[in-house]
Amino acid sequence: MGLIKELSRHGYHISPGTLYPILHRLLNEKYLSIETKVINGKMRKYYRISAKGKRALKECTRKIHELVEEVLEGR
């Protein structure tokens, strides 16, 4: 639930029923890796961006910057 709290702190209100399928898809497509640990008797999952995920993020960031520039040019 730490991820949900962090997203909420930034104004994104996402339910576990929305978030977990997204995380599973990102795992299946190798954009994320996962490490599972037991802490204080509770199973915790730690997600980490993979090399493939970093490449995809870099490309998406580039496209977002292009889009923002085009929108701002039209003002």
C-alpha positions, -999 to +999 in steps of 0.1 A: +000+000+000+030+023+002+028+029-036-009+039-033-001+063-005+027+079-024+005+083-055-023+098-033+002+123-019+007+135-055-030+138-062-036+104-078-063+084-062-059+048-075-075+018-059-057-015-055-080-030-080-067-006-106-030-005-095-022-042-091-033-053-127-011-025-140+019-037-119+013-073-131+012-062-167+044-042-163+061-072-146+049-096-174+062-073-201+096-070-182+093-032-175+096-040-138+112-066-116+100-076-081+116-086-049+095-101-021+106-098+015+090-108+048+091-078+072+076-080+107+057-112+096+042-095+066+050-102+029+062-070+012+067-066-026+094-042-038+091-032-075+121-019-094+123-005-129+142-028-153+167-018-180+138-023-205+116-001-183+143+026-182+145+026-220+107+029-223+106+057-197+133+076-215+113+073-248+080+083-232+097+113-215+110+124-249+076+121-264+059+140-235+084+169-239+077+171-276+039+171-269+043+199-243+064+220-266+038+217-294+009+226-270+028+256-256+037+268-292+000+270-299-008+295-272 
